[in-house]
């Protein structure tokens, strides 16, 4: 794969506020979630909140996609009209597991047979907070639900960029990079790092991700207030990959989540007549969501998360 990003003007795709209908969806990905011990005495859990804005109840399905692959797990619960459901530790409360991974959160037609079969009628909101649980308080990072990921860069010319990243051991900063692959095939994510003055510190380092898997590792090079660019190589053009970066203050355990922005070259944008910025990237459609769900093991009957 030949990445030409460094020689092109980067143009942010979402330049203006999106209309309300574009901000809600019936399918989301939470790229990182955990219920595990971390480095330097940290203990990580993921708070989880779902809001149903509809005038009728929705059955919400959650699929846990474990780190490094393996058996995904599926569970569902009902959210009444205009209500929310909440968990302080979603991996323990809903799945009874420890470890880390990603979450697919969706409202499927077969679980909601009386609801009109369209995105807006099944739309809901979801957000999470992955936090370090300490005796003297908690330190957390909000990880919102997203639905537009990366596919093959040579096909669509789109990458994802996170900036202001700190990874300097002597200053107490550690950054992990990660991603979830929702496709049936392994893909390679490439990681490029620039320092604050635009000098390239790391050039297309490969980050292979198994199918239906979450993967996270330490950024392999130090940088202070730098920029990370993620691209995907997948000739099948079936990839649906959601990358991220998370920086930890190792002195306090306080984290910062970097949700990358999808970017494209001007040629990619202006070559498309009637360009719609809300349609950029590989959106999780019903087919993708159904394939992820089919790979999961359904657990017990519908559970009830607490209201708040």
C-alpha positions as CSV (number, residue, x, y, z in Angstrom):
1,X,0.0,0.0,0.0
2,X,1.3,3.5,-0.9
3,X,0.1,6.2,1.4
4,X,0.4,9.7,-0.1
5,X,-1.2,11.5,2.8
6,X,2.0,13.5,3.8
7,X,2.0,15.3,0.4
8,X,-1.7,16.2,0.4
9,X,-3.6,18.9,2.0
10,X,-5.8,17.4,4.7
11,X,-9.4,18.5,4.6
12,X,-11.7,17.8,7.5
13,X,-14.9,16.2,6.3
14,X,-17.3,17.5,8.9
15,X,-16.9,21.2,8.6
16,X,-20.3,22.3,9.8
17,X,-22.7,21.1,12.4
18,X,-24.7,18.2,11.2
19,X,-28.5,18.1,11.3
20,X,-30.2,16.3,14.2
21,X,-31.2,13.3,12.0
22,X,-27.5,12.8,11.2
23,X,-26.5,12.7,14.8
24,X,-28.6,9.6,15.8
25,X,-28.4,6.1,14.5
26,X,-29.7,2.6,15.1
27,X,-26.2,1.1,15.2
28,X,-23.0,2.3,17.1
29,X,-19.5,1.1,17.9
30,X,-17.8,1.8,21.2
31,X,-14.2,1.2,20.1
32,X,-12.8,0.5,23.6
33,X,-14.4,-0.9,26.8
34,X,-12.9,-2.7,29.8
35,X,-13.2,-4.4,33.1
36,X,-9.6,-5.1,34.1
37,X,-6.5,-4.1,35.9
38,X,-4.1,-1.8,34.1
39,X,-0.5,-0.6,34.5
40,X,0.7,1.2,37.6
41,X,-2.0,0.0,39.9
42,X,-4.9,1.2,37.8
43,X,-8.3,-0.5,37.7
44,X,-10.4,0.1,34.6
45,X,-14.2,-0.2,34.2
46,X,-16.7,1.1,31.6
47,X,-19.8,3.0,32.5
48,X,-22.5,2.7,29.9
49,X,-25.6,4.7,29.2
50,X,-28.4,4.3,26.6
51,X,-31.2,6.8,26.0
52,X,-34.4,5.9,24.0
53,X,-35.9,9.1,22.6
54,X,-38.8,7.3,21.0
55,X,-42.4,7.2,22.2
56,X,-42.3,3.4,22.4
57,X,-39.9,0.9,24.0
58,X,-36.8,-0.3,22.2
59,X,-34.9,-3.6,22.6
60,X,-31.2,-2.7,22.5
61,X,-28.7,-5.5,21.6
62,X,-25.1,-5.3,22.7
63,X,-22.3,-7.4,21.3
64,X,-19.0,-7.7,23.2
65,X,-16.0,-8.1,20.8
66,X,-13.0,-9.3,22.9
67,X,-9.4,-8.2,22.6
68,X,-7.4,-10.3,20.1
69,X,-10.5,-12.1,18.9
70,X,-12.2,-15.2,20.2
71,X,-15.9,-15.7,21.1
72,X,-18.0,-12.6,21.0
73,X,-21.0,-12.4,23.3
74,X,-24.5,-11.0,22.7
75,X,-27.0,-9.7,25.2
76,X,-30.1,-7.5,25.0
77,X,-32.3,-5.4,27.2
78,X,-35.4,-3.2,26.9
79,X,-35.3,0.6,27.3
80,X,-38.8,2.1,27.9
81,X,-40.0,5.2,26.0
82,X,-38.1,8.4,26.8
83,X,-36.0,6.5,29.3
84,X,-32.3,5.6,29.9
85,X,-30.6,2.5,31.2
86,X,-27.2,2.6,32.9
87,X,-24.4,0.5,34.2
88,X,-21.3,1.4,36.2
89,X,-19.5,-1.7,34.8
90,X,-21.1,-2.9,31.6
91,X,-18.8,-5.9,31.0
92,X,-19.5,-7.3,34.4
93,X,-23.2,-6.4,34.6
94,X,-24.3,-7.5,31.2
95,X,-21.8,-10.2,30.2
96,X,-20.2,-11.3,33.5
97,X,-16.6,-11.0,32.0
98,X,-13.3,-9.4,32.8
99,X,-10.9,-8.2,30.2
100,X,-11.2,-5.6,27.4
101,X,-12.7,-5.2,24.0
102,X,-15.2,-3.3,22.0
103,X,-19.0,-3.0,21.9
104,X,-21.5,-3.1,19.0
105,X,-24.7,-1.5,20.2
106,X,-27.8,-1.8,17.9
107,X,-31.6,-2.1,17.6
108,X,-32.3,-5.0,15.2
109,X,-35.6,-5.4,13.4
110,X,-36.2,-9.0,14.7
111,X,-35.9,-7.7,18.3
112,X,-38.2,-4.8,17.5
113,X,-40.9,-6.3,15.3
114,X,-43.6,-3.6,16.0
115,X,-41.3,-0.7,15.2
116,X,-41.1,0.7,11.6
117,X,-38.1,-0.8,9.8
118,X,-36.0,2.3,9.3
119,X,-33.0,3.9,11.0
120,X,-34.8,6.9,12.5
121,X,-37.6,4.8,14.0
122,X,-35.1,2.6,15.8
123,X,-32.6,5.4,16.6
124,X,-31.2,5.8,20.1
125,X,-28.2,7.4,21.8
126,X,-25.3,5.7,23.6
127,X,-22.2,6.9,25.4
128,X,-19.6,5.4,27.7
129,X,-17.0,6.4,30.2
130,X,-14.0,4.2,30.7
131,X,-12.5,5.1,34.0
132,X,-9.8,4.3,36.5
133,X,-11.6,3.4,39.8
134,X,-9.5,4.5,42.8
135,X,-10.2,4.7,46.5
136,X,-9.7,8.5,46.4
137,X,-11.9,9.1,43.3
138,X,-12.3,8.2,39.7
139,X,-10.6,9.4,36.5
140,X,-12.4,8.7,33.3
141,X,-12.5,9.3,29.6
142,X,-15.7,9.6,27.6
143,X,-15.9,7.2,24.7
144,X,-19.0,8.0,22.5
145,X,-20.7,5.7,20.1
146,X,-19.6,6.1,16.5
147,X,-20.7,4.6,13.2
148,X,-18.3,5.6,10.4
149,X,-15.0,3.6,10.2
150,X,-12.1,3.1,7.8
151,X,-11.9,0.8,4.8
152,X,-9.1,0.4,2.2
153,X,-7.1,3.7,1.8
154,X,-6.2,3.1,-1.8
155,X,-9.9,2.6,-2.6
156,X,-11.4,5.7,-0.9
157,X,-8.5,7.9,0.1
158,X,-9.7,8.4,3.6
159,X,-7.7,8.2,6.8
160,X,-8.3,9.1,10.5
161,X,-6.2,11.5,12.5
162,X,-5.8,12.1,16.2
163,X,-3.6,15.1,17.3
164,X,-2.3,16.5,20.5
165,X,-1.0,13.1,21.6
166,X,1.6,12.8,24.3
167,X,3.8,9.7,24.8
168,X,6.9,10.6,26.8
169,X,8.0,8.3,29.5
170,X,10.2,10.8,31.4
171,X,7.2,13.2,31.6
172,X,4.8,10.5,32.8
173,X,2.7,10.2,29.6
174,X,1.8,6.9,28.0
175,X,-0.3,6.5,24.9
176,X,-2.0,3.3,23.7
177,X,-3.4,2.9,20.2
178,X,-6.1,0.5,19.3
179,X,-8.8,-0.4,16.9
180,X,-11.7,-2.9,16.4
181,X,-12.1,-4.8,13.1
182,X,-15.8,-5.7,12.4
183,X,-14.9,-7.6,9.2
184,X,-14.6,-11.3,8.6
185,X,-11.0,-11.1,7.4
186,X,-7.8,-9.9,9.0
187,X,-6.8,-6.4,8.0
188,X,-3.6,-4.3,8.5
189,X,-3.9,-0.9,10.0
190,X,-0.9,1.4,9.3
191,X,0.2,4.0,11.9
192,X,2.1,7.1,11.0
193,X,3.3,9.6,13.6
194,X,4.3,13.3,13.2
195,X,5.8,15.5,15.8
196,X,4.4,18.9,16.6
197,X,6.6,20.5,13.9
198,X,5.4,18.1,11.2
199,X,8.4,15.8,11.1
200,X,7.6,12.2,10.5
201,X,8.6,10.0,13.4
202,X,7.0,6.8,12.4
203,X,6.1,5.8,8.8
204,X,3.3,3.3,8.1
205,X,4.1,0.9,11.0
206,X,1.8,-2.2,10.5
207,X,-0.8,-3.1,13.1
208,X,-2.5,-6.4,12.0
209,X,-6.0,-6.9,13.5
210,X,-7.7,-10.3,13.4
211,X,-11.3,-10.6,12.2
212,X,-14.1,-9.7,14.7
213,X,-11.5,-8.5,17.2
214,X,-10.3,-5.5,19.2
215,X,-6.6,-4.9,19.6
216,X,-4.7,-2.4,21.7
217,X,-0.9,-1.8,22.2
218,X,1.5,0.9,23.3
219,X,2.5,3.5,20.7
220,X,5.9,2.3,19.5
221,X,7.6,5.7,19.4
222,X,7.7,8.7,21.8
223,X,6.2,12.0,20.7
224,X,5.0,15.1,22.6
225,X,1.8,16.8,21.4
226,X,2.1,14.9,18.1
227,X,-0.3,13.6,15.5
228,X,-1.2,10.0,14.7
229,X,-2.6,9.0,11.3
230,X,-4.4,5.7,10.8
231,X,-5.0,4.0,7.4
232,X,-6.3,0.6,6.4
233,X,-5.0,-1.8,3.8
234,X,-7.8,-4.3,2.8
235,X,-8.0,-5.2,-0.9
236,X,-11.4,-6.9,-0.4
237,X,-12.8,-3.5,0.5
238,X,-14.9,-5.1,3.1
239,X,-13.1,-3.7,6.1
240,X,-14.9,-1.8,8.8
241,X,-12.2,-0.6,11.3
242,X,-12.5,1.9,14.1
243,X,-9.2,3.2,15.4
244,X,-8.4,5.4,18.5
245,X,-5.7,6.6,20.8
246,X,-5.8,6.9,24.6
247,X,-3.2,8.8,26.6
248,X,-2.7,8.1,30.4
249,X,-1.1,10.4,32.9
250,X,0.9,7.7,34.8
251,X,1.3,9.9,37.8
252,X,-2.4,10.1,38.5
253,X,-4.0,7.5,36.3
254,X,-6.1,10.2,34.5
255,X,-6.8,9.2,30.9
256,X,-7.6,11.2,27.7
257,X,-9.4,9.6,24.8
258,X,-8.6,10.7,21.3
259,X,-11.4,10.0,18.8
260,X,-9.8,10.3,15.4
261,X,-11.4,12.6,12.8
262,X,-11.9,11.1,9.3
263,X,-9.9,13.1,6.7
264,X,-9.6,13.1,3.0
265,X,-7.6,14.8,0.2
266,X,-9.3,17.5,-1.8
267,X,-9.3,15.2,-4.8
268,X,-11.3,12.6,-2.9
269,X,-13.9,15.1,-1.9
270,X,-14.3,17.2,-5.0
271,X,-14.3,14.3,-7.4
272,X,-17.7,13.2,-6.0
273,X,-20.7,15.0,-7.3
274,X,-23.2,16.0,-4.7
275,X,-20.7,15.2,-1.9
276,X,-22.3,14.4,1.4
277,X,-20.0,14.6,4.4
278,X,-22.3,12.5,6.6
279,X,-21.8,9.6,4.2
280,X,-18.0,9.5,4.4
281,X,-16.2,6.5,5.7
282,X,-17.5,2.9,6.0
283,X,-20.8,3.2,7.8
284,X,-22.0,0.3,9.9
285,X,-25.0,-0.8,7.9
286,X,-27.4,-3.6,8.8
287,X,-25.4,-6.2,6.9
288,X,-22.2,-5.4,8.9
289,X,-24.1,-5.4,12.2
290,X,-25.8,-8.7,11.4
291,X,-22.5,-10.4,10.6
292,X,-21.0,-9.2,13.9
293,X,-24.0,-10.5,15.7
294,X,-23.9,-13.8,13.9
295,X,-20.4,-14.4,15.2
296,X,-21.5,-13.9,18.8
297,X,-22.9,-16.3,21.3
298,X,-26.3,-15.3,22.7
299,X,-26.3,-15.4,26.5
300,X,-29.3,-15.5,28.8
301,X,-32.8,-14.0,28.2
302,X,-33.3,-10.2,28.2
303,X,-31.6,-8.5,31.2
304,X,-32.7,-5.3,32.9
305,X,-30.1,-2.6,33.4
306,X,-30.8,0.0,36.1
307,X,-32.4,3.3,35.5
308,X,-30.7,6.4,36.8
